[in-house]
């Protein structure tokens, strides 16, 4: 039977180029024993393109599968010729291999040579990496400097070549160490990997790489939100409960902090070889699946420092050093069965284009150390099932205004309403108050004034200033107080120092109407005890000072169309400058002395006139 395939011939080589013009994932490989090492004889551009073999986990068709672009210039590969060793023009890469990469060296370190003319090397000199030293060894590097003793035509060289130690370990693999990733080797090797060194150095918390013991001692961490204290409630739990309220966690008043978790969850890497499966890209991206017993992890790291890590106990840490964007085109559900702490070191913007629902089974604490501004374009409804306390340390301003320029305040109180004013209360007409179902009390010390036209005091002079935007009472309606119970206005009956408390009413007209009776008491005398509902007319009581009626102009008319007019006094004296008229069916004056003096005309007309 004829063999349809050529004799199998395998080979080893070094990748010198991966810039496939057709972007098929092919590589140009210089193969040991087949290709000349002299690039001037066989340039890299003339090497055949090798096709990489992919695993069965990659479909490798129509864009489905893995990109076969993992090799770099300098990678050692192994394969075979699909067209046989005789022709050797169709190389196939079966895989790559590494052990411990080395360069031609002497007792002083690597020897420098021109890689552009010598094959089997990365002519860009990126790989193998040799710009940093392993943390256990020092790499000697040639440095050429001008020779100060150089004389043209003499025997002294123009330059001096010296060896300089590169003493800084940059966290990347270098010469004289295994080609396997440091993270895969674990232990002290993992701690010297650039990703782990960067994470520990830039960790937000103590031991954050600042090497400042005092700063570490003073650093507290990332602050959590706590409940504010207030003078209108106590911090004890009973003051924050009400009947029927379920048990809730105790409020947190003390400061609490948190920190960025330690990388890998421990202060020193617990990874053990050969359990950590690592993929490290040439730019510095890391993907780890660590199966170390007791230290199982999944970790991905971006060269910028952004990472996500899940440690052995299932805890996950995510750190984003740039911006973070998340877009959910449908619903999103989050369940946190513990505490959720969010600290925003900047502005917090929340824009809800639909409805917003908040349901708090426990207490709600809000602390605003600046100003709080809330604007509601619709209605606001608030229902407090138990007590409400409000403390304003400074001033409080409220404006009720409807779209037409005036508003209305409706206050319904089914119990006792008490207001305690320590200085002065000024009521300006904004609307009206009605329907007080129970008692309404205003307790004022020392004065109360109702000034519909009077504006608030000027902050500089203290004098009242006008409020033209507040309509006057004579122009817009009236000020009314109505109740089904009693209304009481009162001040202290005794002087306060040299000040005598006074109630004043001023108006163009004052109308007082009583259905059953009108009682006036002047002086320190007891008010009459009248049974409720007893008709008694007008009752006036005075003390020893008496009653004075004085009119500076005009006349005084007293008319009784149905009953008598009785004046009783020890002395009755009437003096009139103009006309005085007294008309009644019966006028009775009883006094020890009665004097009528009229400067002009005095007339008394009645059916019976008695002057006794």
C-alpha positions as CSV (number, residue, x, y, z in Angstrom):
1,X,0.0,0.0,0.0
2,X,1.4,3.3,-1.0
3,X,2.1,5.8,1.8
4,X,0.0,8.9,1.1
5,X,1.9,11.0,3.6
6,X,5.6,11.8,3.6
7,X,7.9,10.5,6.3
8,X,7.4,12.3,9.6
9,X,10.2,14.7,10.4
10,X,10.1,16.8,13.5
11,X,12.2,19.8,14.3
12,X,13.0,22.5,16.9
13,X,13.4,26.2,16.3
14,X,13.2,29.8,17.5
15,X,10.4,32.2,16.5
16,X,11.9,35.3,14.8
17,X,8.8,37.0,13.5
18,X,5.0,36.9,14.1
19,X,3.9,39.7,11.8
20,X,1.9,37.5,9.5
21,X,0.7,39.7,6.6
22,X,-2.4,37.6,6.2
23,X,-3.1,37.6,10.0
24,X,-3.5,33.8,10.1
25,X,-1.6,33.4,13.3
26,X,1.5,32.0,11.5
27,X,5.1,32.4,12.6
28,X,8.5,32.6,10.9
29,X,10.7,30.1,12.7
30,X,14.5,29.5,12.2
31,X,14.9,25.7,12.6
32,X,18.0,24.1,14.0
33,X,19.8,22.0,11.4
34,X,17.7,23.3,8.5
35,X,18.3,27.1,8.5
36,X,21.6,29.0,8.5
37,X,22.1,31.1,11.6
38,X,23.6,34.0,9.6
39,X,20.9,36.5,8.9
40,X,23.0,38.1,6.2
41,X,22.8,34.7,4.3
42,X,19.2,33.8,5.3
43,X,17.2,36.9,6.4
44,X,14.2,36.4,8.7
45,X,11.9,37.6,5.9
46,X,12.9,34.6,3.8
47,X,12.0,32.0,6.4
48,X,8.9,29.8,5.7
49,X,5.7,30.6,7.6
50,X,4.9,27.9,10.2
51,X,1.3,27.0,11.0
52,X,0.5,26.7,14.7
53,X,-1.4,23.5,15.8
54,X,-4.3,24.3,18.2
55,X,-5.9,22.1,20.9
56,X,-9.2,20.4,20.4
57,X,-10.8,23.0,22.7
58,X,-10.4,25.5,19.9
59,X,-12.6,25.1,16.8
60,X,-10.2,27.2,14.7
61,X,-12.8,27.9,12.1
62,X,-14.9,31.0,11.2
63,X,-13.5,32.9,14.1
64,X,-14.6,30.3,16.6
65,X,-11.9,29.2,19.0
66,X,-8.7,30.7,20.5
67,X,-6.4,33.1,18.8
68,X,-3.1,31.3,18.0
69,X,-1.1,34.4,18.8
70,X,0.6,33.5,22.1
71,X,4.2,33.1,20.9
72,X,6.7,36.0,20.9
73,X,10.0,36.5,19.1
74,X,12.5,34.3,20.9
75,X,10.0,31.6,21.9
76,X,11.4,28.1,21.5
77,X,9.0,25.8,19.6
78,X,8.8,22.2,18.4
79,X,7.0,20.9,15.4
80,X,7.1,18.8,12.2
81,X,7.1,19.3,8.4
82,X,3.7,18.6,6.8
83,X,5.5,18.1,3.5
84,X,8.2,15.9,5.0
85,X,11.8,16.6,5.9
86,X,13.0,16.4,2.3
87,X,11.2,19.5,1.2
88,X,10.7,21.2,4.6
89,X,8.7,24.1,3.4
90,X,5.5,23.6,5.4
91,X,6.5,23.6,9.1
92,X,3.7,23.0,11.7
93,X,4.2,24.2,15.2
94,X,3.1,21.6,17.8
95,X,3.9,23.7,20.8
96,X,6.4,25.8,22.7
97,X,8.7,24.8,25.5
98,X,10.9,26.7,28.0
99,X,13.3,25.8,30.8
100,X,15.9,28.4,31.8
101,X,16.7,30.9,29.1
102,X,20.3,32.0,28.8
103,X,22.5,34.2,26.6
104,X,26.1,33.7,25.7
105,X,28.0,34.8,28.8
106,X,31.3,34.8,30.5
107,X,32.4,35.3,34.0
108,X,31.2,38.9,33.9
109,X,27.7,38.2,32.5
110,X,26.0,38.2,29.1
111,X,28.1,39.1,26.1
112,X,26.8,41.8,23.9
113,X,26.6,41.1,20.2
114,X,24.7,42.3,17.2
115,X,21.4,40.3,17.0
116,X,20.4,41.8,13.7
117,X,23.0,39.6,12.0
118,X,22.8,36.5,14.2
119,X,19.8,34.2,14.0
120,X,17.9,32.2,16.6
121,X,17.5,35.4,18.7
122,X,14.9,38.2,19.1
123,X,16.6,41.0,17.1
124,X,14.6,43.6,19.0
125,X,16.3,42.4,22.2
126,X,13.0,42.4,24.2
127,X,13.2,38.6,24.8
128,X,14.6,37.0,26.7
129,X,14.2,39.7,29.4
130,X,17.5,40.7,31.0
131,X,16.9,44.3,32.1
132,X,16.4,43.4,35.7
133,X,18.0,41.0,38.0
134,X,16.5,38.1,39.8
135,X,16.2,39.0,43.5
136,X,18.9,36.3,44.3
137,X,21.5,37.3,41.6
138,X,23.0,40.4,40.1
139,X,23.2,40.9,36.3
140,X,26.3,42.7,35.0
141,X,25.7,45.0,32.0
142,X,28.3,46.5,29.7
143,X,28.4,50.3,29.8
144,X,30.7,52.1,27.4
145,X,32.1,55.5,28.3
146,X,34.7,57.9,26.7
147,X,38.3,57.3,27.6
148,X,39.9,60.5,28.9
149,X,43.3,59.2,27.9
150,X,42.4,58.7,24.3
151,X,44.7,60.3,21.7
152,X,44.0,59.9,18.0
153,X,46.6,57.6,16.4
154,X,47.8,56.3,19.8
155,X,47.5,52.9,21.4
156,X,44.8,53.8,23.9
157,X,41.2,52.7,23.0
158,X,38.7,55.5,22.4
159,X,36.1,54.1,24.8
160,X,36.2,52.1,28.1
161,X,33.9,49.2,28.7
162,X,32.8,48.8,32.3
163,X,30.5,46.4,34.1
164,X,27.6,47.9,36.2
165,X,25.4,45.9,38.4
166,X,21.6,46.3,37.9
167,X,20.6,46.0,41.5
168,X,16.8,46.6,41.1
169,X,14.4,43.7,40.6
170,X,11.6,45.0,38.5
171,X,9.4,42.0,39.1
172,X,9.8,40.3,35.7
173,X,11.5,37.1,34.8
174,X,15.1,37.5,33.8
175,X,18.1,35.4,32.9
176,X,19.3,32.6,35.1
177,X,15.9,31.8,36.4
178,X,13.2,29.4,35.2
179,X,11.0,30.5,32.3
180,X,7.9,29.6,34.2
181,X,6.0,32.6,35.7
182,X,7.1,33.6,39.2
183,X,3.5,33.4,40.4
184,X,3.4,29.7,39.3
185,X,6.5,28.9,41.4
186,X,4.9,30.5,44.5
187,X,6.5,31.4,47.8
188,X,9.3,34.0,47.7
189,X,9.3,33.9,43.9
190,X,5.6,35.0,43.8
191,X,6.2,37.8,46.3
192,X,8.8,39.2,43.8
193,X,6.3,39.2,40.9
194,X,5.5,42.7,39.6
195,X,1.7,42.2,40.1
196,X,1.9,41.1,43.7
197,X,4.5,43.8,44.5
198,X,2.3,46.5,43.0
199,X,-0.8,45.3,44.8
200,X,0.9,45.3,48.2
201,X,2.6,48.7,47.5
202,X,-0.6,50.4,46.4
203,X,-3.0,48.7,48.8
204,X,-5.4,51.1,50.5
205,X,-4.7,50.4,54.2
206,X,-1.9,49.9,56.6
207,X,1.3,48.4,55.1
208,X,0.5,50.3,52.0
209,X,4.0,50.5,50.7
210,X,4.7,54.0,52.0
211,X,7.3,52.7,54.4
212,X,6.2,55.3,56.9
213,X,5.6,53.8,60.3
214,X,4.1,56.9,61.7
215,X,1.7,57.3,58.8
216,X,0.7,53.6,59.2
217,X,0.1,54.1,62.9
218,X,-2.2,57.2,62.3
219,X,-4.0,55.7,59.4
220,X,-7.4,54.4,60.4
221,X,-8.8,53.1,57.1
222,X,-11.7,53.9,54.9
223,X,-14.5,55.4,57.0
224,X,-18.0,53.8,57.2
225,X,-21.2,55.8,57.7
226,X,-22.4,56.0,61.3
227,X,-25.6,57.3,63.0
228,X,-25.5,61.0,64.0
229,X,-26.2,62.0,67.5
230,X,-28.8,64.6,68.4
231,X,-30.0,66.5,71.4
232,X,-33.7,65.7,70.6
233,X,-33.3,61.9,71.1
234,X,-31.0,59.7,73.1
235,X,-28.7,57.1,71.7
236,X,-30.2,54.4,73.8
237,X,-32.2,51.8,71.9
238,X,-35.5,52.3,73.7
239,X,-35.7,55.8,72.5
240,X,-35.7,54.6,68.9
241,X,-38.5,52.0,69.1
242,X,-42.2,52.1,69.0
243,X,-45.0,49.6,69.7
244,X,-45.2,46.8,67.2
245,X,-41.7,47.5,65.8
246,X,-39.7,44.3,65.0
247,X,-36.3,43.8,66.4
248,X,-33.6,45.7,64.5
249,X,-29.8,45.9,64.7
250,X,-28.5,48.4,67.3
251,X,-27.6,51.7,65.7
252,X,-23.9,52.3,65.2
253,X,-22.6,55.6,66.7
254,X,-18.9,54.8,67.0
255,X,-16.6,55.3,64.0
256,X,-15.8,52.2,62.0
257,X,-13.3,51.7,59.2
258,X,-12.5,49.1,56.6
259,X,-9.5,48.4,54.4
260,X,-8.6,46.9,51.0
261,X,-8.1,43.2,51.6
262,X,-4.6,41.8,51.6
263,X,-3.5,40.4,48.2
264,X,-4.2,36.6,48.1
265,X,-5.9,37.2,51.5
266,X,-2.6,36.8,53.3
267,X,0.5,38.8,54.2
268,X,2.7,36.4,52.3
269,X,1.9,34.2,49.3
270,X,0.7,30.7,50.2
271,X,0.9,29.5,46.6
272,X,2.7,26.2,46.2
273,X,4.2,24.7,43.0
274,X,2.8,23.1,40.9
275,X,-0.8,24.0,41.8
276,X,-1.0,27.5,40.4
277,X,-2.0,27.6,36.8
278,X,-0.8,31.0,35.4
279,X,-1.2,32.8,32.1
280,X,0.9,35.9,31.8
281,X,0.8,38.2,28.7
282,X,3.8,40.0,27.4
283,X,2.5,43.4,28.5
284,X,1.8,42.2,32.0
285,X,-1.8,40.9,32.2
286,X,-2.2,38.0,34.6
287,X,-4.8,35.2,34.8
288,X,-4.4,32.7,37.7
289,X,-6.3,29.6,38.8
290,X,-4.6,28.5,42.0
291,X,-5.4,25.0,43.3
292,X,-3.0,25.2,46.2
293,X,-4.7,23.2,49.1
294,X,-6.1,25.7,51.5
295,X,-5.2,28.7,49.3
296,X,-7.5,28.2,46.3
297,X,-7.9,31.4,44.3
298,X,-9.1,32.8,41.0
299,X,-7.3,36.0,40.0
300,X,-7.1,38.3,37.0
301,X,-4.9,41.4,36.9
302,X,-4.6,44.2,34.4
303,X,-1.2,45.8,34.0
304,X,-2.6,49.1,35.2
305,X,-3.3,47.7,38.6
306,X,-7.0,46.9,38.2
307,X,-7.8,43.4,39.5
308,X,-10.4,40.9,40.6
309,X,-9.5,38.2,43.1
310,X,-11.6,35.4,44.8
311,X,-9.8,33.8,47.7
312,X,-10.2,30.5,49.5
313,X,-13.1,31.5,51.7
314,X,-15.1,32.8,48.7
315,X,-14.4,36.5,49.4
316,X,-14.0,38.6,46.3
317,X,-12.0,41.8,46.0
318,X,-12.3,44.1,43.0
319,X,-10.1,47.2,42.5
320,X,-10.5,49.5,39.6
321,X,-7.7,52.1,39.2
322,X,-9.5,53.9,36.3
323,X,-13.2,54.6,35.6
324,X,-15.9,51.9,36.0
325,X,-18.9,51.6,33.7
326,X,-21.7,49.1,34.1
327,X,-24.7,49.0,31.8
328,X,-27.7,46.7,32.4
329,X,-30.3,46.9,29.6
330,X,-32.9,45.1,31.7
331,X,-33.5,44.4,35.4
332,X,-30.8,44.0,38.0
333,X,-31.2,42.3,41.4
334,X,-28.8,42.6,44.3
335,X,-29.2,40.7,47.6
336,X,-26.8,41.6,50.5
337,X,-27.4,39.4,53.5
338,X,-25.1,41.5,55.7
339,X,-23.9,45.1,55.8
340,X,-23.4,47.1,52.7
341,X,-20.8,49.9,53.2
342,X,-20.2,52.5,50.4
343,X,-17.7,55.3,50.8
344,X,-17.6,57.9,48.0
345,X,-14.6,60.2,48.1
346,X,-16.3,62.7,45.7
347,X,-19.8,63.4,44.4
348,X,-22.6,60.9,44.4
349,X,-25.1,61.4,41.6
350,X,-28.2,59.3,41.3
351,X,-30.7,59.9,38.5
352,X,-33.9,57.8,38.6
353,X,-36.0,58.3,35.5
354,X,-38.9,56.3,36.9
355,X,-40.1,55.7,40.5
356,X,-37.8,55.2,43.5
357,X,-38.8,52.9,46.3
358,X,-37.1,52.6,49.7
359,X,-38.2,50.3,52.4
360,X,-36.3,50.5,55.7
361,X,-37.4,47.9,58.3
362,X,-35.1,49.5,60.9
363,X,-34.0,53.0,61.6
364,X,-33.0,55.6,59.0
365,X,-30.1,57.9,59.9
366,X,-28.9,60.8,57.6
367,X,-26.1,63.1,58.5
368,X,-25.6,66.2,56.2
369,X,-22.6,68.3,57.2
370,X,-23.3,70.9,54.5
371,X,-26.7,72.2,53.1
372,X,-29.6,70.0,52.1
373,X,-31.8,71.1,49.2
374,X,-34.9,69.2,48.1
375,X,-37.2,70.2,45.3
376,X,-40.4,68.4,44.6
377,X,-42.3,69.4,41.5
378,X,-45.4,67.4,42.5
379,X,-47.1,66.8,45.9
380,X,-45.4,65.6,49.0
381,X,-47.1,63.3,51.5
382,X,-45.6,62.3,54.8
383,X,-47.2,60.1,57.4
384,X,-45.6,59.7,60.8
385,X,-47.3,56.9,62.8
386,X,-45.9,58.0,66.2
387,X,-44.0,61.1,67.3
388,X,-42.1,63.6,65.3
389,X,-39.3,65.9,66.7
390,X,-37.7,68.8,64.8
391,X,-34.9,71.0,66.1
392,X,-33.8,74.1,64.2
393,X,-30.7,75.7,65.8
394,X,-30.9,78.7,63.5
395,X,-33.8,80.4,61.7
396,X,-36.6,78.6,59.9
397,X,-38.4,80.1,56.9
398,X,-41.5,78.6,55.2
399,X,-43.4,80.1,52.3
400,X,-46.7,78.7,51.2
401,X,-47.5,80.0,47.6
402,X,-49.9,78.5,45.0
403,X,-49.5,79.0,41.3
404,X,-51.8,82.0,41.4
405,X,-49.6,83.9,43.9
406,X,-51.4,83.0,47.1
407,X,-51.5,79.7,49.1
408,X,-53.4,78.1,51.8
409,X,-52.4,76.3,55.0
410,X,-54.8,73.8,56.5
411,X,-53.8,72.6,59.9
412,X,-55.9,69.9,61.5
413,X,-55.1,69.0,65.1
414,X,-57.1,66.3,66.9
415,X,-55.5,66.9,70.2
416,X,-53.5,69.6,72.1
417,X,-51.6,72.1,70.0
418,X,-49.0,74.0,72.0
419,X,-46.5,76.6,70.8
420,X,-43.9,78.1,73.0
421,X,-42.2,81.3,71.9
422,X,-39.3,82.6,74.0
423,X,-39.1,86.1,72.4
424,X,-41.5,87.4,69.8
425,X,-43.9,86.0,67.3
426,X,-45.0,87.9,64.1
427,X,-47.8,86.4,62.0
428,X,-47.9,87.5,58.4
429,X,-50.9,86.8,56.3
430,X,-50.1,84.0,53.9
431,X,-53.4,82.1,54.0
432,X,-55.8,80.8,56.7
433,X,-55.9,78.3,59.4
434,X,-59.1,76.4,60.1
435,X,-60.6,73.2,61.7
436,X,-58.9,72.9,65.1
437,X,-60.7,69.9,66.6
438,X,-59.3,70.1,70.1
439,X,-57.5,72.7,72.3
440,X,-55.3,75.3,70.7
441,X,-52.8,77.1,72.9
442,X,-50.2,79.8,72.1
443,X,-47.8,80.4,74.9
444,X,-45.7,83.5,74.3
445,X,-43.0,85.1,76.5
446,X,-42.9,88.0,76.5
447,X,-45.0,89.4,73.6
448,X,-47.1,88.4,70.7
449,X,-48.1,90.7,67.8
450,X,-50.3,90.2,64.7
451,X,-49.1,92.5,62.0
452,X,-50.5,91.6,58.5
453,X,-48.7,94.6,56.9
454,X,-45.6,94.4,59.0
455,X,-42.5,92.7,57.5
456,X,-39.7,91.0,59.3
457,X,-37.1,93.1,61.1
458,X,-34.1,94.4,59.2
459,X,-31.0,92.3,60.1
460,X,-28.9,95.4,60.5
461,X,-31.1,98.0,62.2
462,X,-33.7,95.7,63.7
463,X,-36.5,98.0,62.4
464,X,-39.5,96.4,60.6
465,X,-39.3,96.5,56.9
466,X,-42.0,96.3,54.3
467,X,-42.9,93.1,52.5
468,X,-44.5,94.3,49.2
469,X,-45.0,90.7,48.0
470,X,-47.2,90.1,51.1
471,X,-50.7,91.6,50.4
472,X,-52.3,93.8,53.0
473,X,-55.2,92.6,55.0
474,X,-57.5,95.3,53.7
475,X,-56.7,94.3,50.1
476,X,-56.9,90.5,50.3
477,X,-59.5,88.9,52.6
478,X,-59.3,88.7,56.4
479,X,-57.5,87.0,59.3
480,X,-59.9,84.7,61.1
481,X,-59.7,82.4,64.1
482,X,-62.6,80.0,64.7
483,X,-63.0,77.2,67.1
484,X,-65.8,75.2,68.7
485,X,-64.2,75.6,72.1
486,X,-62.6,78.5,74.0
487,X,-60.2,81.1,72.7
488,X,-58.0,82.8,75.3
489,X,-55.6,85.7,74.9
490,X,-53.6,86.5,78.0
491,X,-50.4,88.0,79.3
492,X,-48.9,88.2,82.7
493,X,-51.1,90.2,85.1
494,X,-48.1,91.5,87.0
495,X,-45.4,93.9,85.6
496,X,-42.2,92.4,84.3
497,X,-39.6,94.8,85.7
498,X,-40.7,98.2,84.4
499,X,-42.7,96.8,81.6
500,X,-46.5,96.3,81.9
501,X,-47.8,93.5,79.6
502,X,-50.4,94.9,77.2
503,X,-52.9,93.5,74.7
504,X,-53.6,96.1,72.0
505,X,-56.2,95.9,69.2
506,X,-56.2,98.6,66.5
507,X,-58.5,98.8,63.5
508,X,-60.9,101.1,61.7
509,X,-63.8,99.2,63.2
510,X,-63.8,96.8,66.1
511,X,-67.0,94.7,66.4
512,X,-67.6,92.5,69.5
513,X,-70.7,90.3,69.5
514,X,-71.9,88.1,72.4
515,X,-75.0,85.9,72.3
516,X,-75.6,85.6,76.1
517,X,-73.3,88.0,77.9
518,X,-70.3,90.3,77.9
519,X,-68.1,90.4,81.0
520,X,-65.5,93.1,81.6
521,X,-63.3,93.1,84.6
522,X,-60.9,95.9,85.5
523,X,-58.5,95.6,88.3
524,X,-57.5,92.8,90.6
525,X,-60.9,91.5,91.4
526,X,-62.5,88.0,91.0
527,X,-64.6,87.4,87.9
528,X,-68.3,86.6,88.6
529,X,-69.2,83.0,88.7
530,X,-71.9,82.7,86.0
531,X,-73.5,79.3,85.2
532,X,-72.8,78.3,81.5
533,X,-75.6,79.4,79.2
534,X,-77.1,81.9,81.7
535,X,-78.3,85.1,79.9
536,X,-76.8,88.1,81.8
537,X,-76.3,90.9,79.3
538,X,-73.2,93.0,79.8
539,X,-71.4,92.8,83.1
540,X,-68.7,95.3,84.0
541,X,-66.6,95.1,87.1
542,X,-64.1,97.7,88.3
543,X,-61.9,98.1,91.3
544,X,-61.4,101.3,93.3
545,X,-59.8,103.1,90.3
546,X,-63.1,103.3,88.4
547,X,-64.1,103.7,84.7
548,X,-63.4,106.7,82.5
549,X,-65.1,107.4,79.2
550,X,-63.6,110.2,77.2
551,X,-64.4,111.6,73.8
552,X,-62.2,114.4,72.5
553,X,-64.6,115.4,69.7
554,X,-68.1,114.7,68.6
555,X,-70.9,113.4,70.8
556,X,-71.9,110.6,73.1
557,X,-75.2,109.0,72.5
558,X,-76.7,106.4,74.8
559,X,-80.1,105.0,73.5
560,X,-82.2,102.3,75.1
561,X,-85.3,101.7,73.1
562,X,-86.8,99.1,75.4
563,X,-85.6,99.5,78.9
564,X,-84.3,102.0,81.5
565,X,-80.9,103.6,81.8
566,X,-79.7,103.6,85.4
567,X,-76.7,105.5,86.6
568,X,-75.7,104.9,90.3
569,X,-72.9,106.8,91.9
570,X,-72.0,108.9,95.0
571,X,-71.5,111.8,92.6
572,X,-72.8,112.2,89.1
573,X,-71.2,115.0,87.1
574,X,-71.8,115.8,83.5
575,X,-70.0,118.5,81.6
576,X,-70.6,119.2,77.9
577,X,-69.2,121.9,75.6
578,X,-71.7,121.3,72.9
579,X,-75.1,119.7,72.7
580,X,-76.0,117.0,75.1
581,X,-79.2,114.9,74.6
582,X,-80.6,112.2,76.8
583,X,-83.7,110.5,75.7
584,X,-85.4,107.6,77.3
585,X,-88.8,106.5,78.6
586,X,-87.3,106.3,82.0
587,X,-84.0,107.9,83.2
588,X,-83.1,107.3,86.8
589,X,-80.1,108.8,88.5
590,X,-79.5,108.4,92.1
591,X,-76.7,110.2,93.7
592,X,-75.9,112.3,96.7
593,X,-75.0,115.1,94.3
594,X,-75.9,115.5,90.6
595,X,-74.3,118.3,88.6
596,X,-75.2,119.0,84.9
597,X,-73.2,121.8,83.3
598,X,-73.6,122.6,79.7
599,X,-71.6,125.2,77.9
600,X,-74.1,125.3,75.1
601,X,-77.4,123.6,75.1
602,X,-78.5,120.7,77.2
603,X,-81.8,119.0,76.7
604,X,-83.5,116.3,78.7
605,X,-86.7,114.9,77.4
606,X,-88.5,111.9,78.9
607,X,-91.8,110.8,80.1
608,X,-90.5,110.8,83.7
609,X,-87.3,112.6,84.8
610,X,-86.1,112.0,88.2
611,X,-83.1,113.9,89.6
612,X,-82.6,112.8,93.2
